[in-house]
């Protein structure tokens, strides 16, 4: 704004329009002078993402978005609205992506099976959230939580991840509290260390999926580079520096990682750590060899982990009808099978 001879408060107005409103063009920024709006529209692209497809479930409370990027690549984001209950406040969470595809190649993940196309640019990471936020604003809701759990490994695109975190938690921008933002990683130890040193203090989630290295080598191939011991040390250091409990994500794969003996091993591994286990019912991918663990077995696994003094919960699954697992909608679009 200074470069355009505008007073400083115009920058504050512009930020509010971008991060806090449903405006989808510079022309809609009604308290900016018309000449300035025209100048901005001529000089800048309003957004780097273009909605390509949306699909909803859970009576409209879950919406999956497919966005097209300037190079025609596709990315996915999901919004999940949770109404107020007697025990929790209303919240709207956006699950965002940081890469087009993923290089980690976990065999139960549609994104990983497709491989990595490229890192997303910083603007693309931010713009997907703003595009979803505008849709939520139209419904009278405000995005309250962010989870970096969409397509890609956030700490393989660590600079865009950390810079976007600063934007989303900036009071002048989206203004989210750091306790409302979670970064999920499959165990990129240098990235965890950078996140720890950044002082951002957001929540950390580690995709563990097995308490033993031999099995995790198969389920999370990155384990061959940074094994469970190395990942836990980095996570422990993060917890010590931030005072935040680390969440360990564990997808329940029938007959693979859901035995009671593995529950005992997981409980033994994490007890006396500042840790929480989040069990995730598997969302099947057409053509893959895995199956979902029955609910009764998930409950038995959860109870056994808790017997070791480790907090353990089962994630509330959303969007099964719309194939909401990461990468599924993109895969359908690439195959030309979207309705």
N, C-alpha and C positions, 0 to 999 in steps of 0.2 A: 504494500500500500504506500509506503514511503517513496518507493521508486516511481510511483504514479502521482506523486504530489498530494497524497491523501493523508488526512489526520490519522493518528495512531488508533483511535477507536474504531476505524473502519476495519482494521485487522481483527479486532475482537468480534465485530459483527459478522465478518466472513467466517470465522471459526465457528461461531454459534450456528450459522446457517448450515455449514457442512456437517457438523457433528451432532447437532441437537434438533434438527428439523426434518420435515418430510420433503423439502425442496429437492427437485430433480434437475434443476438447471439454474444458471446464473440469473436468467430472466425472472425467476420466482423470488429472488432476494429483494423483497419489496422496499426495505428501508435503505437500500443503496441507491445512489443517483442512477438514473437510467443510462446516462453516458458511461458511467463506470461499469455497469452491468454489460453493456455492449462491448466495452473494451476488454473485459475479462473473457467474454464468450469468444471474441476474436483471437485472443492470445493463448487461451488454455483449453484443454480438454476437461470437461467437468468430471468425468470418471473414466477409469481404465477398464472397468468391467461392464459387460452388457448382459442383461438377463436373457438366457436362452430357453430355460424351461423351469417351471416350478411344479411341485406336487405336494399335496398335504395329507395329513392323517391326524388321528386323535382329535376329531371334531375341530380341526383347524388349529390346534395347539402346537402341532409339529409341521414345519414346512421345510422341504428340501429344495435348495436352489442350485441350478446349474448355470454358471456364468461363462460367457465367452470372453477371452482376452484378445488384445490387439493382434496377436499372431495366430488367431483362430484356435488356440489351445483352450481346453475346458477345465474349469475348477468347480468344486462343490463346497457349499456351506449349508448349515442346518440351523434353524431357529426352533427353540423349544420353550413354550410358555407354560408356566406352572402357576395356576391360580392360588390365591391365599387360602390357607387351611387353618385349622385350630392350632397347629403346631409349627407352621412356617409361613413366612410372608410371601407375597406374590413376587415372582421373578421371571425374567425372560433371558434365556441363555443362548448365545450364538457359538456354535462349533465352527471354527474357521480353519482354513487350509494355508499352508506356507510353501508348498511345492506342487508342481504339476506332476503327479505320480510320486513315486518313492523308491529310493535305492536300497532300502533295508530288506525288502522282499520277504516279509513274513508270509508263510505259505497259506495262512488262513485269511489274508487281507486282500480285497479286490484291488486296492491301490498298489500294494506291493507287487502283486502278480503282474500288473501292467508295466512295471519298471518306471524309471525316472525320465521325464521329458526335460524338465529344467526347474531351477529355483524360480519362485515368484518374485517379482520386483516389490520393493517396499510399498509403492503406491497401490499395487494390486492386492497386497495383504490388507491394507487399510480400507481400500474401496469396497471390497466384498462385505466388510462389516458395516460400512456406512450404507451400502445398498440395502442390506437386511434391516438396518436400523430405521431407514426411511419407510420401509414397508410396515414395520412395527409401529412407527409413529402414526401412520394412517389408521391403524387399529386402536389407537389410544394407549399404546404401551411404549415403554422405554427399555432398551437393552440394559440389563442390570449385571450380567455375568458374561465372561468370555472364557472359552476353553480352546486351547491350541491342540485340538485332537482330530482335526480333519485330515485332508490328504497331505502326505509328506511327513518328514521328520523335522520338526521346528529347529532343532539344534544343528542340522545340516545346513540351515539357512539362518545362521545365528544372528548376523548383523541386522537383517530385516526383521527378525523376530524381536530382538531387543529394542530396536528403534520404534517398531510399532507398539510394543508394550509401553514405551514412554509416552507415545501419543495417546493411547487409549486411557492411560492413568493420569494424564495431564488435566488439572482442573479447568483449564481454558478450552480443552477439547472434549473428548467423551466423558472424562471426569470419573472413571470407575476407581473404586478403592482397590488396592493391590490384593486384598483378601478375596476379591471377587473375580480374580483372573488366575487361570491355571495353565501352565505349560506342561505338556506331556512329551516324554522322550522315551525312545526304546533303549537308551543307555549310552548316549554319546558323552563320554566322560569329560573331554575338554570343553564341550558346550555347557555341561552342568557347572563346571568350574568357572567359566566365563559368566554364566548367569548368577552364580553365587557372588563373584567379585563385583558385579554391576551395582549391587545395592538396591535392586528393584524390589526384592522381597515378595515376589508373587508366589503362588502355590506351585509346588512341583509334584508331578505325577510320573512314575516310572512304569513303563510297560514291562512287567516281569514275566508273567505267563508260565514260569516254572521255577522251583526253588533249587534245581540241580542243573549243573552246567551241561551235561551231556544232552539232556532234553531241550534245554534252552538254546543250545547250538542249532538245533533243528527248527525250533519255533521262532527264534529271533536270531537270524544269522550274524547280526552285529556282535553277538556274545562271543564269537570267535576272536574278535579284536579286543573287546573290553568285557571280561567275564563278570559273573555275579559279584565276586569279591570286590573288583574294581568299581563296579557301579554302586554297590552299597557304601563303599568308602566315600565316594563323591556325594552320594545322597545324605550320608550321615554328616558330612562336613557342611552341606547346605542347610540341613536342619539345625545344626549347632550355630551357624552364623545367623540364620533368620529367626530361629525359634519356632519355625513352622513344621508341623507334622508332614511327612512325605507320604503321598498316596501311592500304593503299589497296585497297578492294574493287572487283572488276571482273567483272561478270556477262558471260559469253561468249555473245553473240547471233550466231547464224550469219548471215554476210553483212552484218552491221551494224557491229560494232565489233571484229571478230576478224582483220583483215588484218595482214600482216607490217609494212606501212607504219605502221599505228597502233601496233604493238608497238614499232617504232623511235621513234615520237613519244612513247610512254609512257616508254620507257627514257631518252630525252633529257630529258624533263620532270623525272624523279625522281632521276637520277643526282646524286651528291654531296649528296643529302638523307638525313636519318635516316629511311629509308622502307623498306617492304616491300610487295610486291604480292601480293594473294591473289586468284587467278583462281577464279571460281565457275561451274561447269557449270550451264547454265540448266535450271530445272525448269519445263517447259512448262505454261501455263495454258490450259485448254480455251477455244477461240474467239479467242485472241489471234493476232496476225500473226507472232510470232517463232518461231524454231526454235533448237534447241541446236547449238552448234558441235561438229563431230566431234572425238573425243579426239585424233586425230593432229594436227589443226589447233591445238587447245589446247596440245599439247606444243611445237609449232613456235613458237607465240606466246610461251610461257613461256621457251623457250631464247633467243629473240631479245631479250626484255627483260633476261635475265641477261647477255647479251653486252654490255650497257651498264653492267654493274657493279651492277645493282639486284637484290636478293634477290627471287625470285619463286617462288611455290608454287601448287599446285592444291588447292583445298579438298576435303577428304574429304566427299563427299555422303552424306547420310543420309536415309532416309524417303521415297524417291521413290514407293514403293508406296502410301504413305498421304497423298500430296499434301501434303508437309511444307513447301512454300513458304508464306510468310506470307500469311494471308488465305484460303487455299483451303478449309480446314475450316469456317471461319465462313461463307463464301459458300455452301457446300453446305448448312449448317444453315439459313441464311436461305431457301434455295430449297426446303427440305424434302426434300432428296435423301439425307440421311444414312441409312445402313442401321441 
